[in-house]
Amino acid sequence: MSAFSYLTPVAWRDFLGILADYCGNYAIAQ
């Protein structure tokens, strides 16, 4: 459980980073 609690914020941060990069690239492409 401790490992899950540690990994979840990291995965969420990475997901938000990927989403931000995707949105940024989409905005540039427009």
Biopython code that builds the backbone (N, CA, C, O; Angstrom):
import numpy as np
from Bio.PDB.StructureBuilder import StructureBuilder

atoms = [
    (1, "MET", "N", (0.839, -1.194, 0.000)),
    (1, "MET", "CA", (0.000, 0.000, 0.000)),
    (1, "MET", "C", (0.876, 1.247, 0.000)),
    (1, "MET", "O", (0.559, 2.233, -0.666)),
    (2, "SER", "N", (1.968, 1.204, 0.741)),
    (2, "SER", "CA", (2.843, 2.376, 0.801)),
    (2, "SER", "C", (3.437, 2.667, -0.578)),
    (2, "SER", "O", (3.582, 3.824, -0.972)),
    (3, "ALA", "N", (3.779, 1.601, -1.304)),
    (3, "ALA", "CA", (4.331, 1.793, -2.641)),
    (3, "ALA", "C", (3.283, 2.414, -3.561)),
    (3, "ALA", "O", (3.592, 3.296, -4.361)),
    (4, "PHE", "N", (2.047, 1.947, -3.439)),
    (4, "PHE", "CA", (0.963, 2.499, -4.263)),
    (4, "PHE", "C", (0.752, 3.971, -3.932)),
    (4, "PHE", "O", (0.558, 4.795, -4.826)),
    (5, "SER", "N", (0.789, 4.294, -2.649)),
    (5, "SER", "CA", (0.583, 5.680, -2.225)),
    (5, "SER", "C", (1.708, 6.571, -2.736)),
    (5, "SER", "O", (1.500, 7.755, -3.002)),
    (6, "TYR", "N", (2.901, 5.995, -2.873)),
    (6, "TYR", "CA", (4.038, 6.783, -3.354)),
    (6, "TYR", "C", (3.988, 6.950, -4.867)),
    (6, "TYR", "O", (4.294, 8.022, -5.389)),
    (7, "LEU", "N", (3.601, 5.888, -5.569)),
    (7, "LEU", "CA", (3.632, 5.917, -7.032)),
    (7, "LEU", "C", (2.489, 6.717, -7.631)),
    (7, "LEU", "O", (2.648, 7.308, -8.700)),
    (8, "THR", "N", (1.346, 6.747, -6.971)),
    (8, "THR", "CA", (0.184, 7.422, -7.545)),
    (8, "THR", "C", (0.422, 8.904, -7.836)),
    (8, "THR", "O", (0.108, 9.349, -8.940)),
    (9, "PRO", "N", (0.964, 9.693, -6.895)),
    (9, "PRO", "CA", (1.216, 11.107, -7.188)),
    (9, "PRO", "C", (2.206, 11.281, -8.338)),
    (9, "PRO", "O", (2.081, 12.209, -9.137)),
    (10, "VAL", "N", (3.190, 10.385, -8.418)),
    (10, "VAL", "CA", (4.177, 10.475, -9.495)),
    (10, "VAL", "C", (3.509, 10.217, -10.838)),
    (10, "VAL", "O", (3.744, 10.942, -11.805)),
    (11, "ALA", "N", (2.673, 9.181, -10.895)),
    (11, "ALA", "CA", (1.974, 8.855, -12.135)),
    (11, "ALA", "C", (1.024, 9.989, -12.521)),
    (11, "ALA", "O", (0.901, 10.325, -13.699)),
    (12, "TRP", "N", (0.355, 10.574, -11.532)),
    (12, "TRP", "CA", (-0.578, 11.673, -11.799)),
    (12, "TRP", "C", (0.172, 12.880, -12.334)),
    (12, "TRP", "O", (-0.283, 13.529, -13.276)),
    (13, "ARG", "N", (1.345, 13.192, -11.726)),
    (13, "ARG", "CA", (2.152, 14.322, -12.184)),
    (13, "ARG", "C", (2.617, 14.072, -13.620)),
    (13, "ARG", "O", (2.558, 14.969, -14.461)),
    (14, "ASP", "N", (3.072, 12.866, -13.891)),
    (14, "ASP", "CA", (3.521, 12.537, -15.242)),
    (14, "ASP", "C", (2.367, 12.657, -16.229)),
    (14, "ASP", "O", (2.548, 13.155, -17.340)),
    (15, "PHE", "N", (1.179, 12.201, -15.829)),
    (15, "PHE", "CA", (0.004, 12.286, -16.700)),
    (15, "PHE", "C", (-0.319, 13.741, -17.003)),
    (15, "PHE", "O", (-0.606, 14.090, -18.148)),
    (16, "LEU", "N", (-0.274, 14.591, -15.982)),
    (16, "LEU", "CA", (-0.571, 16.011, -16.190)),
    (16, "LEU", "C", (0.485, 16.651, -17.082)),
    (16, "LEU", "O", (0.171, 17.514, -17.901)),
    (17, "GLY", "N", (1.731, 16.229, -16.925)),
    (17, "GLY", "CA", (2.803, 16.758, -17.761)),
    (17, "GLY", "C", (2.594, 16.370, -19.217)),
    (17, "GLY", "O", (2.764, 17.198, -20.112)),
    (18, "ILE", "N", (2.227, 15.119, -19.459)),
    (18, "ILE", "CA", (1.972, 14.652, -20.819)),
    (18, "ILE", "C", (0.768, 15.386, -21.402)),
    (18, "ILE", "O", (0.785, 15.790, -22.564)),
    (19, "LEU", "N", (-0.270, 15.556, -20.596)),
    (19, "LEU", "CA", (-1.472, 16.251, -21.056)),
    (19, "LEU", "C", (-1.149, 17.701, -21.398)),
    (19, "LEU", "O", (-1.641, 18.228, -22.396)),
    (20, "ALA", "N", (-0.328, 18.347, -20.578)),
    (20, "ALA", "CA", (0.059, 19.736, -20.831)),
    (20, "ALA", "C", (0.871, 19.825, -22.121)),
    (20, "ALA", "O", (0.668, 20.741, -22.918)),
    (21, "ASP", "N", (1.788, 18.882, -22.332)),
    (21, "ASP", "CA", (2.579, 18.877, -23.557)),
    (21, "ASP", "C", (1.677, 18.672, -24.767)),
    (21, "ASP", "O", (1.857, 19.328, -25.793)),
    (22, "TYR", "N", (0.707, 17.767, -24.655)),
    (22, "TYR", "CA", (-0.217, 17.500, -25.757)),
    (22, "TYR", "C", (-1.027, 18.744, -26.089)),
    (22, "TYR", "O", (-1.169, 19.106, -27.257)),
    (23, "CYS", "N", (-1.559, 19.399, -25.058)),
    (23, "CYS", "CA", (-2.360, 20.608, -25.283)),
    (23, "CYS", "C", (-1.500, 21.707, -25.885)),
    (23, "CYS", "O", (-1.959, 22.441, -26.760)),
    (24, "GLY", "N", (-0.262, 21.829, -25.428)),
    (24, "GLY", "CA", (0.636, 22.848, -25.960)),
    (24, "GLY", "C", (0.936, 22.596, -27.428)),
    (24, "GLY", "O", (0.913, 23.522, -28.238)),
    (25, "ASN", "N", (1.218, 21.348, -27.772)),
    (25, "ASN", "CA", (1.500, 21.019, -29.164)),
    (25, "ASN", "C", (0.268, 21.233, -30.032)),
    (25, "ASN", "O", (0.384, 21.673, -31.176)),
    (26, "TYR", "N", (-0.904, 20.927, -29.502)),
    (26, "TYR", "CA", (-2.147, 21.112, -30.252)),
    (26, "TYR", "C", (-2.381, 22.597, -30.509)),
    (26, "TYR", "O", (-2.793, 22.983, -31.603)),
    (27, "ALA", "N", (-2.121, 23.426, -29.503)),
    (27, "ALA", "CA", (-2.323, 24.869, -29.649)),
    (27, "ALA", "C", (-1.359, 25.432, -30.692)),
    (27, "ALA", "O", (-1.730, 26.299, -31.483)),
    (28, "ILE", "N", (-0.118, 24.936, -30.691)),
    (28, "ILE", "CA", (0.867, 25.410, -31.666)),
    (28, "ILE", "C", (0.452, 24.995, -33.078)),
    (28, "ILE", "O", (0.644, 25.743, -34.037)),
    (29, "ALA", "N", (-0.118, 23.800, -33.193)),
    (29, "ALA", "CA", (-0.503, 23.289, -34.507)),
    (29, "ALA", "C", (-1.686, 24.056, -35.089)),
    (29, "ALA", "O", (-1.872, 24.091, -36.305)),
    (30, "GLN", "N", (-2.479, 24.664, -34.222)),
    (30, "GLN", "CA", (-3.667, 25.365, -34.722)),
    (30, "GLN", "C", (-3.294, 26.617, -35.510)),
    (30, "GLN", "O", (-4.175, 27.323, -36.000)),
]
sb = StructureBuilder()
sb.init_structure("model")
sb.init_model(0)
sb.init_chain("A")
sb.init_seg("    ")
for serial, (resi, resn, name, xyz) in enumerate(atoms, 1):
    if name == "N":
        sb.init_residue(resn, " ", resi, " ")
    sb.init_atom(name, np.array(xyz, "f"), 0.0, 1.0, " ", f" {name:<3s}", serial, name[0])
structure = sb.get_structure()
